[in-house]
Amino acid sequence: MMMNNAIKNLLTRELPYDTIYMYRWITDAKQVLKQLCESAIEPLEYKLTADRSTIVAPSIKWKLIDTDTPIGVKMLLINKANGVASIGARRAQDDWTHWCSLPTFDEVKGETK
C-alpha cells in the first residue's frame, strides 16, 4: 500500500516550473519506478528438504480448506496429518485439510505450445 501512495503522490503533484523542482520531481519518479520494478521481480526460491527427497518453494503456502474453497475443480490437495499431496478435485465430504492452486506457464515469445 505504501507504494500505491508514493505513486499517487507523485502523479498528483503539480508539474515543476523551474529546474530545481523539475530535478526533484524526476529524482522522485526514478525512485518510485525503481521500487516498482524491484517489487515486480520475484526471485525464484526453491530448496531441497533436509532429507533431500523433495524440492519446495518456501514462498508458496498451503491454504486452509474453508467454506470459500472451490469444490469440483482440479487443485493440489493434502491432509496435513498424512503429509502426502495429490492432484484432484475436492468434494465436500473429503478429508483434505489444505489446498493450493496449480502452477501456470509463463508466456514466452517464440515458444511453441
C-alpha distances in whole Angstrom, upper triangle without the diagonal:
4,5,5,6,9,10,11,12,14,16,17,19,22,24,26,29,31,31,29,26,26,26,23,21,22,21,17,17,18,16,13,15,16,13,12,15,15,12,14,17,18,21,23,24,27,30,33,34,36,39,38,39,35,32,29,25,23,20,21,22,24,23,25,28,27,28,25,26,28,32,34,32,32,30,30,32,33,34,33,36,38,36,37,34,36,35,36,35,34,37,36,39,38,37,34,31,28,27,25,25,27,26,27,28,26,28,30,32,36,35,38,37
4,5,5,6,9,10,11,12,14,15,17,21,22,23,27,28,28,26,23,23,23,20,18,19,18,14,15,16,13,11,13,14,11,11,15,14,12,15,17,18,21,24,25,28,31,34,35,37,40,39,40,37,34,30,27,25,21,23,24,27,26,28,31,30,32,29,30,32,36,38,36,36,33,33,35,35,37,35,39,41,38,39,37,38,37,39,38,37,40,40,42,41,40,37,34,31,30,28,28,30,29,29,30,28,30,31,33,37,37,40,39
4,5,5,6,9,10,11,12,14,16,19,20,22,25,27,26,24,22,21,21,18,16,17,16,12,12,13,11,8,10,11,8,8,11,12,10,12,15,16,19,22,23,27,30,33,35,37,40,39,39,36,33,30,26,24,21,23,24,27,27,29,31,31,32,29,30,32,36,38,35,35,32,33,34,36,38,36,40,41,38,39,37,38,37,38,38,37,40,40,43,42,41,38,35,32,30,28,27,29,27,27,28,25,27,28,30,34,34,37,36
4,5,5,6,9,10,11,12,14,18,19,21,25,27,27,25,22,22,22,19,17,18,17,14,13,15,13,10,11,14,11,10,13,14,12,13,17,18,22,25,26,29,32,36,37,39,42,41,41,38,35,31,28,26,23,24,25,28,27,29,31,31,31,28,29,31,35,37,34,34,32,33,35,36,38,37,41,42,39,40,37,38,37,38,37,37,39,39,42,41,41,38,35,32,31,28,27,29,28,27,28,26,27,29,30,34,34,37,36
4,5,5,6,8,10,10,12,16,18,20,23,25,25,23,20,20,21,18,15,17,17,13,13,15,13,10,13,15,13,12,16,17,15,17,20,21,25,28,29,32,35,38,39,42,45,43,44,41,38,34,31,29,26,27,28,31,29,32,34,33,34,31,32,34,38,40,37,38,36,36,38,39,41,39,43,45,42,43,40,42,40,41,40,40,42,42,45,44,43,40,38,35,34,31,31,33,31,31,32,29,31,32,34,38,38,40,40
4,5,5,6,9,10,11,15,16,17,21,22,22,20,17,17,17,14,12,14,13,9,9,12,10,7,10,12,10,10,14,15,14,16,19,21,24,27,28,32,34,38,39,42,45,43,44,41,38,34,31,29,26,28,29,32,31,34,36,36,37,34,35,36,40,42,39,39,37,38,39,40,42,41,45,46,43,44,42,43,42,43,42,42,44,44,47,46,46,42,40,37,35,33,32,34,32,31,32,29,30,31,33,37,37,40,40
4,5,5,6,9,10,14,14,16,20,22,22,20,17,17,17,15,12,13,13,10,8,11,10,7,9,12,10,9,13,15,14,15,18,20,24,27,28,32,35,39,40,43,46,44,45,41,38,35,31,30,26,28,30,32,32,34,36,36,36,33,34,35,39,41,38,38,36,37,39,41,43,42,45,47,44,44,41,42,41,42,41,41,44,44,47,46,46,42,40,37,35,32,31,33,31,30,30,27,28,29,30,34,35,38,38
4,5,5,6,9,12,14,16,20,22,22,21,18,18,19,16,13,15,16,12,11,14,14,10,12,15,14,13,16,18,17,18,21,23,27,30,31,35,38,41,43,45,48,47,47,44,40,37,34,32,29,30,31,34,33,35,37,36,36,33,35,36,39,41,39,39,38,39,40,42,44,43,47,48,46,46,43,44,42,43,42,42,44,44,47,47,46,43,41,38,36,34,33,34,33,32,32,30,30,32,33,37,37,40,40
4,6,5,6,10,12,14,17,19,20,18,15,15,16,13,11,13,14,10,10,14,13,10,13,16,15,14,18,19,18,20,23,25,28,32,33,37,40,43,44,47,50,48,49,46,42,39,36,34,31,32,34,36,35,38,40,39,39,36,38,39,43,45,42,43,41,41,43,45,47,45,49,50,48,49,46,47,45,46,46,45,48,47,51,50,49,46,44,41,39,37,36,37,36,35,35,33,33,35,36,39,40,43,43
4,6,6,9,10,11,15,17,17,16,13,12,13,11,8,10,11,7,7,10,10,8,11,14,13,13,16,18,18,19,22,25,28,31,33,36,39,43,44,47,50,48,49,46,42,39,36,35,31,33,35,37,37,39,41,41,41,38,39,40,44,46,43,43,41,42,44,46,48,47,50,51,49,49,46,47,46,47,46,46,49,49,52,51,51,47,45,42,40,37,36,38,36,35,35,32,32,33,34,37,38,41,42
4,6,8,9,12,15,18,18,18,14,13,15,13,10,11,13,11,9,13,13,11,12,16,15,14,17,20,19,20,23,26,29,32,34,38,41,44,46,49,51,50,50,47,43,40,37,36,32,34,35,38,37,39,41,41,41,37,39,39,43,45,42,42,41,42,44,46,48,47,51,52,49,50,47,47,46,47,46,46,48,48,52,51,51,47,45,42,40,38,36,37,35,34,34,31,31,32,33,36,38,40,41
4,6,9,12,15,18,19,18,15,15,17,15,11,14,16,13,12,16,16,14,16,19,18,18,21,23,22,23,26,29,32,35,37,40,43,47,48,51,54,52,53,49,46,43,39,38,35,36,37,40,38,41,42,42,42,38,40,41,45,46,44,45,43,44,46,48,50,49,53,54,51,52,49,50,48,49,48,47,50,49,53,52,52,49,47,44,42,40,38,40,38,37,37,34,34,36,36,40,41,44,44
4,6,8,12,14,16,15,11,11,14,12,9,12,14,11,11,15,15,14,16,19,19,19,22,24,23,24,28,30,33,37,38,42,45,49,50,52,55,54,55,51,48,45,41,40,37,38,40,42,41,44,45,45,45,42,43,44,48,50,47,48,46,47,49,50,53,51,55,56,54,54,52,52,51,52,51,51,53,53,56,55,55,52,50,46,45,42,41,42,41,39,40,37,37,38,38,42,43,46,46
4,6,9,12,14,14,10,11,14,12,10,13,15,13,13,17,18,17,19,22,22,22,24,27,27,27,31,33,36,40,41,45,48,52,53,56,59,57,58,54,51,48,44,43,40,42,43,46,45,47,49,48,48,45,46,47,51,53,50,51,49,50,52,54,56,55,59,60,57,58,55,56,54,55,54,54,56,56,59,59,58,55,53,50,48,46,44,46,44,42,42,39,39,40,40,43,45,48,48
4,6,9,11,12,9,8,11,11,8,10,13,13,12,15,17,16,18,21,22,21,24,26,26,27,30,33,36,39,41,45,48,52,53,56,59,57,58,54,51,48,44,44,40,42,44,47,46,48,50,50,50,46,48,48,52,54,51,51,50,51,53,55,57,56,60,61,58,58,55,56,54,55,55,55,57,57,61,60,60,56,54,51,49,46,45,46,44,42,42,38,38,38,38,42,43,46,47
4,6,8,8,5,5,9,9,7,10,12,12,12,15,17,17,18,21,22,23,25,27,28,29,31,34,37,40,42,46,49,52,54,57,60,58,59,56,52,49,46,45,42,44,46,48,48,50,52,52,52,49,50,51,55,56,54,54,52,53,55,57,59,58,61,63,60,60,57,58,56,58,57,57,60,60,63,62,62,59,56,53,51,48,47,48,46,44,44,40,40,40,40,43,45,48,49
4,7,9,7,7,10,11,10,13,15,16,16,18,20,21,22,24,26,26,28,30,31,32,35,38,40,44,46,49,52,56,58,60,63,61,63,59,56,53,49,49,45,47,49,52,52,54,56,56,56,53,54,55,58,60,57,57,56,57,59,60,63,62,65,66,63,64,61,62,60,61,61,61,63,64,67,66,66,62,60,57,55,52,51,52,49,48,47,44,43,43,43,46,48,51,52
4,6,6,6,9,10,11,12,14,16,16,18,20,21,22,24,26,27,28,30,32,33,35,38,40,44,46,50,52,56,58,60,63,61,63,59,56,54,50,49,46,48,50,53,53,56,58,57,58,55,56,57,60,62,59,59,57,58,60,62,64,63,66,67,64,65,62,63,61,63,62,63,65,65,69,67,67,64,61,58,56,53,52,53,50,49,48,44,44,44,43,47,49,52,53
4,6,5,6,9,10,10,12,14,15,16,18,20,21,22,24,26,27,28,30,31,33,36,38,42,44,48,50,54,56,58,61,59,61,58,54,52,48,47,45,47,49,52,52,55,57,57,58,55,55,56,60,61,58,58,56,57,59,61,63,61,65,66,63,63,61,62,60,62,62,62,65,65,68,67,66,63,61,57,56,53,51,52,49,48,47,43,43,42,42,45,47,50,52
4,5,5,6,9,10,11,12,14,15,17,19,20,21,23,25,26,27,29,30,32,35,37,41,42,46,49,52,54,56,59,58,59,56,53,50,47,46,43,45,48,51,51,53,56,56,57,53,54,55,59,61,58,57,55,56,58,59,61,60,63,64,61,62,59,61,59,61,61,61,64,64,67,66,65,62,59,56,54,51,50,51,48,47,46,43,43,43,43,46,48,51,52
4,5,5,6,9,10,11,12,14,15,17,18,20,21,23,24,26,27,29,31,34,36,39,41,45,48,51,53,55,58,56,58,55,51,49,45,44,41,43,45,49,48,51,53,53,54,50,51,53,56,58,55,55,53,53,56,57,59,58,61,62,59,60,57,59,57,59,58,58,61,61,64,63,62,59,57,53,52,49,48,49,46,45,45,41,41,41,41,45,46,50,51
4,5,5,6,9,10,10,12,14,15,16,18,20,21,22,24,26,27,29,32,34,38,40,44,46,50,52,54,57,55,57,53,50,48,44,43,40,42,45,48,47,50,52,52,53,50,51,51,55,57,54,53,51,52,54,56,58,57,60,62,58,59,56,57,56,57,57,57,60,60,63,62,62,58,56,53,51,48,46,47,44,43,42,39,38,38,38,41,43,47,48
4,5,5,6,9,10,11,12,14,15,16,18,20,21,23,24,26,27,31,32,36,38,42,44,48,50,52,55,53,55,52,48,46,42,41,39,41,43,47,47,50,52,52,53,50,50,51,55,57,53,53,51,51,54,55,57,56,59,60,57,58,55,56,55,56,56,57,60,60,63,62,61,58,55,52,50,47,46,46,44,42,41,38,38,38,38,41,43,46,47
4,5,5,6,9,10,11,12,14,15,17,18,20,21,23,24,26,29,31,35,36,40,43,46,48,50,53,52,53,50,47,44,41,39,37,39,41,44,44,47,49,50,51,47,48,49,53,55,52,51,49,49,52,53,55,53,57,58,55,56,53,54,53,55,55,55,58,58,61,59,59,55,53,49,48,45,44,45,42,41,41,37,38,38,38,41,43,46,47
4,5,5,6,9,10,11,12,14,16,17,18,20,21,23,25,28,30,34,36,39,42,46,48,50,53,51,52,49,46,43,39,39,35,38,40,43,43,45,47,47,48,45,46,47,51,52,49,49,47,47,50,51,53,52,55,57,54,54,52,53,51,53,52,53,55,56,59,57,57,53,51,48,46,43,42,43,40,39,38,35,35,35,36,39,41,44,45
4,5,5,6,9,10,10,12,14,15,16,18,20,21,23,26,28,32,34,37,40,44,46,48,51,49,51,47,44,42,38,37,34,37,39,42,42,45,47,48,48,45,46,46,50,51,48,48,46,46,49,50,53,51,55,56,53,53,50,51,50,51,51,52,55,55,58,57,56,53,51,47,45,42,41,41,39,37,36,33,33,33,33,36,38,41,42
4,5,5,6,9,10,11,13,14,15,17,19,20,22,25,26,30,32,36,38,42,44,46,49,47,49,46,42,40,36,35,33,35,37,41,41,44,46,47,48,45,45,46,50,51,48,48,45,46,48,49,51,50,53,54,51,52,49,50,49,51,51,51,54,55,58,56,55,52,49,46,44,41,40,41,38,37,36,33,33,33,34,37,38,42,43
4,5,5,6,9,10,11,12,14,16,17,19,21,23,25,29,31,35,37,41,43,45,48,46,48,44,41,38,35,34,31,33,35,38,38,41,44,44,45,42,42,43,47,49,46,45,43,43,46,47,49,47,51,52,49,50,47,48,47,49,49,49,52,52,55,53,53,49,47,43,42,39,38,39,36,36,35,32,32,33,33,37,38,41,42
4,5,5,6,9,10,11,12,14,15,17,19,22,24,28,30,33,36,40,42,44,47,45,47,43,40,37,34,33,30,32,34,37,37,40,42,43,43,40,41,42,45,47,44,43,41,42,44,45,48,47,50,51,48,48,46,47,45,47,47,47,50,50,53,52,51,48,46,42,40,37,36,37,34,33,32,29,29,30,30,34,35,38,39
4,6,5,6,9,10,11,12,14,15,17,20,22,26,28,31,34,38,40,42,45,43,44,41,38,36,32,31,29,31,33,37,37,40,42,43,44,41,41,42,46,47,44,43,41,41,43,45,47,46,49,50,47,47,45,46,44,46,46,47,50,51,54,52,51,48,46,42,40,37,36,36,33,32,31,28,28,28,29,32,33,37,38
4,5,5,6,9,10,11,12,14,16,19,20,24,26,30,32,36,38,40,43,41,43,40,36,34,30,29,26,29,31,35,35,38,40,41,42,39,39,41,44,46,43,42,39,39,42,43,45,43,47,48,45,45,43,44,43,45,45,45,49,49,52,50,49,46,43,40,38,35,34,35,32,32,31,28,29,29,30,33,34,38,38
4,5,5,6,9,10,11,12,15,17,20,23,25,29,32,35,37,40,43,41,42,39,35,32,29,28,25,27,29,32,32,35,38,38,39,36,36,37,41,43,40,39,37,37,39,41,43,42,45,46,43,44,41,42,41,42,43,43,46,46,49,47,47,43,41,37,36,33,32,33,30,29,29,26,27,27,29,32,33,36,37
4,5,5,6,9,10,11,13,16,18,22,24,28,31,34,37,39,42,40,41,37,34,31,28,27,24,26,29,32,32,35,38,38,39,36,36,37,40,42,39,38,36,36,39,40,43,41,45,46,43,43,40,41,39,41,41,42,45,46,49,47,46,43,41,37,35,32,31,31,28,27,27,23,24,24,25,29,30,33,33
4,5,5,6,9,10,11,14,16,20,22,25,28,32,34,36,39,37,38,35,32,30,26,26,23,25,28,31,32,35,38,38,40,37,36,37,41,42,39,38,36,35,38,39,42,40,44,45,41,41,39,40,39,41,41,42,45,46,49,47,46,42,40,37,35,32,30,31,28,27,26,23,24,24,25,29,29,33,33
4,5,5,6,9,10,13,15,18,20,24,27,30,32,34,37,36,37,34,30,28,24,23,20,23,25,28,29,32,34,35,37,34,34,35,38,40,37,36,33,33,36,37,39,37,41,42,39,39,37,38,37,39,39,39,43,43,46,44,43,40,37,34,32,29,28,29,26,26,26,23,24,25,26,30,30,33,34
4,6,5,6,9,12,15,18,20,23,27,30,32,35,38,36,36,33,29,27,23,23,20,21,24,27,27,31,33,33,35,31,31,32,36,37,34,33,31,31,34,35,38,36,40,41,38,38,35,36,35,37,37,37,40,41,44,42,41,38,36,32,30,27,26,27,24,23,23,20,21,22,24,27,28,31,31
4,5,5,7,10,12,16,18,22,25,29,31,34,36,34,35,31,28,26,22,22,19,21,24,27,28,31,34,35,36,33,32,33,36,37,34,33,31,31,34,35,38,36,40,41,37,37,35,35,34,36,37,37,41,42,44,42,42,38,36,33,30,27,26,26,23,22,21,18,19,19,21,24,25,28,29
4,5,6,8,10,14,16,19,22,26,28,31,33,31,32,29,26,23,20,19,17,19,22,26,27,30,32,34,36,32,32,33,36,37,34,33,30,30,32,33,36,34,38,39,35,35,33,34,33,35,36,37,40,41,44,41,41,37,35,31,29,26,25,25,22,22,22,19,20,21,23,26,26,29,30
4,6,7,10,13,15,19,22,25,27,30,32,30,31,28,25,22,18,18,14,17,19,23,23,27,29,30,32,29,28,30,33,34,31,30,27,27,30,31,33,32,35,36,33,33,31,32,31,33,33,34,37,38,40,38,37,34,32,28,26,23,22,23,20,20,20,18,20,21,23,27,26,29,29
4,6,10,12,15,18,22,25,27,30,33,30,31,27,24,21,18,18,15,16,19,22,23,26,29,30,31,28,27,28,31,32,29,28,26,26,28,30,33,32,35,36,32,32,30,30,29,31,32,32,35,37,39,37,37,33,31,28,25,22,20,21,18,17,17,15,16,17,20,23,23,26,26
4,6,9,12,15,19,22,25,28,30,28,28,25,21,19,16,16,14,15,19,22,23,27,29,31,33,30,28,29,32,33,30,28,26,25,28,29,32,31,35,35,31,31,28,30,28,31,32,32,36,37,40,37,37,33,31,28,25,22,21,20,17,17,16,13,16,16,19,22,21,25,25
4,6,9,12,15,19,21,24,26,24,25,22,18,16,12,13,10,12,15,19,20,24,26,28,30,27,26,27,30,31,28,26,23,22,25,26,29,27,31,31,28,28,25,26,25,28,29,30,33,35,37,34,34,30,28,24,22,19,18,18,15,15,15,13,16,17,20,23,22,25,25
4,6,9,13,16,19,22,24,21,23,19,16,14,11,12,10,12,16,19,22,25,28,30,32,30,28,29,32,33,29,27,24,23,25,26,29,27,31,31,27,27,25,26,26,29,30,31,35,36,38,35,34,30,29,25,23,20,19,19,16,17,16,15,18,18,21,23,22,25,25
4,6,10,13,16,19,21,18,19,16,12,11,8,10,9,11,15,18,20,24,26,29,31,29,27,28,30,30,27,25,22,20,23,23,26,25,28,28,24,24,22,23,23,26,28,29,32,34,36,33,32,28,27,23,21,18,17,17,14,15,14,13,17,17,20,23,21,23,23
4,7,10,13,16,18,16,17,14,10,8,6,7,7,9,13,16,19,22,25,28,30,28,26,27,30,30,27,25,21,19,22,22,24,22,25,25,22,22,20,22,22,25,27,28,32,33,35,31,30,26,25,21,20,17,17,17,15,16,17,16,20,21,24,26,24,26,26
4,7,10,13,15,12,13,10,7,5,5,7,9,10,13,15,19,22,25,28,31,29,26,27,29,30,27,24,20,18,20,20,22,21,24,23,19,19,18,20,20,24,26,27,31,32,33,30,29,25,24,21,19,17,17,16,14,17,17,17,21,22,25,27,24,26,25
4,7,9,11,9,11,8,5,6,7,8,11,12,14,17,20,23,26,29,32,31,28,29,31,31,29,26,22,19,21,20,22,20,22,22,18,18,18,20,21,25,28,28,32,33,34,31,29,25,24,21,21,18,20,19,17,20,20,21,25,25,29,30,27,29,28
4,7,8,5,7,6,4,6,9,10,14,14,16,17,21,24,26,29,33,32,29,30,31,32,29,26,23,19,21,19,21,19,21,20,16,17,17,19,21,25,27,28,31,33,33,30,28,25,24,21,21,19,21,20,19,21,22,23,27,27,31,32,29,31,29
4,5,5,6,6,6,7,10,10,14,14,15,16,20,22,24,28,31,31,28,29,30,31,29,26,22,19,19,18,19,17,18,17,14,15,15,18,21,24,27,27,30,32,32,28,26,23,22,20,20,19,21,20,20,23,24,26,29,30,34,35,32,33,32
4,5,8,9,10,11,14,13,17,18,18,19,23,24,27,30,34,34,31,33,34,34,32,29,26,22,22,20,21,18,19,19,15,17,18,21,24,27,30,30,33,34,34,30,28,25,24,22,23,22,25,24,24,27,28,29,33,34,37,38,35,37,36
4,5,8,10,12,15,16,20,20,20,21,24,26,28,31,35,35,32,33,34,34,32,29,26,22,22,20,21,19,19,18,15,16,17,20,23,26,30,30,33,34,34,30,27,25,24,23,24,23,25,25,24,28,29,30,34,34,38,39,36,37,35
4,6,8,10,14,15,18,19,19,20,24,26,28,32,35,34,31,32,33,33,31,28,25,21,22,20,22,20,21,19,16,16,17,20,22,26,29,29,33,34,34,30,28,26,25,23,23,22,24,23,22,25,26,27,31,31,34,35,32,33,32
4,7,10,14,15,19,18,19,19,23,24,26,30,33,33,29,30,31,30,28,25,22,19,19,18,19,18,19,17,14,13,14,17,19,22,26,26,30,32,31,27,25,23,23,21,21,20,22,21,20,23,24,26,30,30,34,34,31,32,30
4,6,10,12,15,14,15,16,20,22,23,27,30,29,26,27,28,28,25,22,19,16,17,15,17,16,18,16,12,12,12,14,16,20,23,24,27,29,29,25,24,21,21,18,18,17,18,17,17,20,21,23,27,27,31,32,29,29,28
4,7,10,12,12,14,15,19,21,23,27,30,29,26,26,28,28,25,22,19,16,17,16,19,18,20,18,15,14,13,16,17,21,24,24,28,30,30,27,25,22,21,19,18,16,17,16,15,18,18,20,24,24,28,29,26,27,26
4,6,9,8,10,12,15,18,20,24,27,26,23,24,25,26,23,20,17,14,15,15,17,16,18,18,14,14,13,15,16,20,22,23,26,28,29,25,23,20,19,16,15,13,15,14,13,16,18,19,23,24,28,29,26,28,26
4,6,6,8,11,14,17,20,23,26,24,22,23,25,26,23,20,17,14,16,16,19,17,20,20,16,16,15,17,17,20,23,23,27,28,29,26,25,21,19,16,15,12,13,13,12,15,16,17,21,22,26,28,25,27,25
4,6,7,10,13,16,19,22,25,24,22,24,26,27,25,22,19,16,17,17,19,16,19,20,16,17,16,19,19,22,24,24,27,28,30,26,25,21,19,16,15,13,15,16,15,18,19,20,24,25,29,31,28,30,29
4,6,10,12,16,19,21,24,22,20,22,25,26,23,21,18,16,17,17,20,18,21,22,19,19,17,20,20,22,24,24,27,28,29,27,25,21,19,16,15,12,13,14,13,16,18,18,22,23,27,29,27,29,28
4,7,9,13,16,18,21,19,17,18,21,22,20,18,14,12,14,14,17,16,19,20,16,17,14,16,16,19,20,20,23,24,26,23,22,18,16,13,11,9,10,11,11,14,16,17,21,23,26,29,26,28,26
4,6,10,12,15,18,17,15,17,19,21,19,17,14,11,12,12,14,12,16,17,14,15,13,15,16,18,19,18,21,22,23,21,19,15,13,10,9,7,10,12,13,16,19,20,24,26,30,32,29,31,29
4,7,9,12,16,14,12,14,16,18,16,15,11,9,9,9,11,10,13,14,12,13,10,13,13,15,16,14,18,18,19,17,15,12,9,6,6,5,9,11,13,17,20,22,25,28,31,33,31,32,29
4,6,9,12,11,9,12,14,17,15,15,11,10,10,10,11,11,15,16,14,15,13,14,15,15,15,13,16,16,18,16,14,11,9,5,5,6,9,12,15,18,21,23,26,29,33,35,32,33,30
4,6,10,10,8,12,14,17,16,16,13,12,10,10,10,10,13,15,14,15,14,15,16,16,15,13,15,14,15,14,12,9,6,4,6,9,12,15,18,21,25,27,30,33,36,38,36,36,33
4,7,8,6,9,10,13,14,14,12,11,9,10,10,11,14,15,15,16,14,14,15,14,13,10,11,10,12,11,10,7,6,5,6,10,12,15,19,21,25,27,30,33,37,39,36,36,33
4,5,6,9,11,14,15,16,14,15,13,13,13,14,17,19,19,19,18,18,18,17,15,12,12,10,12,12,12,10,9,9,10,13,15,18,21,24,27,29,32,35,39,41,38,38,35
4,6,8,10,13,15,17,16,17,15,16,16,18,20,22,22,22,20,20,20,18,15,12,12,9,12,13,14,13,12,12,12,15,16,20,23,25,29,31,33,36,39,42,39,39,36
4,6,9,13,13,15,14,16,15,17,17,19,22,23,23,23,20,20,19,17,15,12,13,11,15,15,16,14,13,12,12,13,14,17,20,22,26,27,29,33,36,38,36,36,33
4,7,10,10,12,10,12,11,13,15,16,19,20,19,19,17,16,15,13,11,9,10,10,13,12,13,11,11,9,8,10,11,14,17,19,23,25,27,31,34,36,34,34,30
4,7,7,9,9,12,12,14,16,18,21,22,21,20,17,16,14,12,9,7,9,10,13,13,14,13,13,12,10,11,10,13,16,18,22,24,26,30,32,34,32,31,28
4,6,9,10,12,12,14,16,19,21,21,21,20,17,15,13,10,7,5,6,7,10,10,13,12,13,13,11,13,13,15,18,20,24,26,28,32,34,36,33,32,29
4,7,9,12,12,15,17,20,23,22,22,20,17,14,12,9,5,5,6,9,12,11,14,13,15,15,13,14,13,14,18,19,23,26,27,31,33,34,32,30,27
4,6,10,11,15,17,20,23,22,21,19,16,13,10,8,5,7,9,12,14,13,16,14,16,14,11,12,10,11,14,15,19,22,23,27,29,31,28,27,23
4,7,9,13,16,18,21,20,19,16,13,10,7,5,4,7,11,14,16,14,16,13,15,13,10,10,8,8,12,13,16,20,22,25,28,29,26,25,21
4,6,10,13,15,19,17,16,14,10,8,6,6,6,8,11,14,16,14,15,11,13,10,7,6,5,6,10,12,16,19,21,24,27,29,26,25,22
4,7,11,12,16,14,12,10,7,6,5,6,8,9,13,15,16,13,14,10,11,8,5,5,6,6,10,13,16,20,22,25,29,30,27,27,23
4,7,9,12,11,10,9,6,5,6,7,8,8,11,13,14,10,10,6,8,6,5,7,9,10,14,17,20,23,26,29,32,34,30,30,27
4,6,9,8,7,6,5,6,9,10,12,10,13,14,14,11,9,5,6,5,6,9,12,13,16,20,23,26,29,31,35,36,33,33,30
4,6,5,6,7,7,9,12,13,14,12,13,14,13,10,7,5,5,6,9,12,15,17,20,23,27,29,33,35,39,40,37,37,34
4,5,5,8,9,12,15,16,17,15,17,17,16,13,10,8,6,7,10,13,16,18,20,24,27,30,33,36,39,41,38,38,35
4,6,9,11,14,17,18,19,17,19,19,17,14,10,10,9,11,14,16,20,21,24,28,31,33,37,39,43,44,41,41,38
4,6,9,11,15,16,18,16,18,19,17,14,10,10,10,11,14,16,19,20,23,26,29,32,36,38,41,42,39,39,36
4,7,10,13,15,18,17,19,20,19,15,13,10,10,10,12,14,17,18,20,24,26,29,33,35,38,39,36,36,34
4,7,10,13,15,15,17,19,18,14,13,10,11,11,12,13,16,16,18,22,24,27,31,33,36,37,34,33,31
4,7,10,12,12,15,18,17,14,12,10,11,9,9,10,12,12,15,18,21,24,27,29,33,34,30,30,27
4,6,9,10,13,16,16,13,12,10,12,11,9,10,12,11,14,17,20,23,26,28,32,33,29,29,26
4,7,9,13,16,17,13,14,11,14,12,10,10,10,9,12,14,17,21,23,26,29,30,26,26,22
4,6,9,13,14,11,13,11,13,12,10,11,11,10,14,16,19,23,25,28,31,32,28,27,24
4,7,10,12,10,12,11,13,12,10,12,11,12,15,17,21,24,26,29,32,33,30,29,25
4,7,8,7,9,8,10,10,9,11,12,13,17,20,23,26,28,32,35,36,33,32,29
4,6,5,9,9,12,13,12,15,16,17,21,23,27,30,32,35,38,39,36,35,32
4,6,9,9,11,13,13,16,17,20,23,26,29,32,34,38,41,42,39,38,35
4,7,9,11,14,15,18,20,22,25,28,32,35,37,40,43,45,41,41,37
4,6,9,11,12,16,17,19,23,26,29,32,35,38,41,42,39,38,35
4,6,9,11,15,18,20,23,26,30,33,36,38,42,43,40,40,36
4,6,8,11,14,16,20,23,26,29,32,35,38,40,37,36,33
4,7,11,14,17,20,23,27,29,32,35,39,40,37,37,34
4,7,11,13,16,20,23,26,29,32,35,37,34,34,31
4,7,10,13,16,20,22,25,28,32,33,30,31,28
4,7,9,13,16,18,21,24,28,30,27,27,25
4,7,9,13,15,18,21,25,27,24,24,21
4,7,10,13,16,19,22,24,21,21,18
4,7,10,13,15,19,21,18,18,16
4,7,9,12,16,17,15,15,13
4,6,9,12,14,11,12,10
4,6,10,12,10,12,11
4,7,9,8,10,10
4,6,6,9,10
4,6,9,11
4,6,9
4,6
4
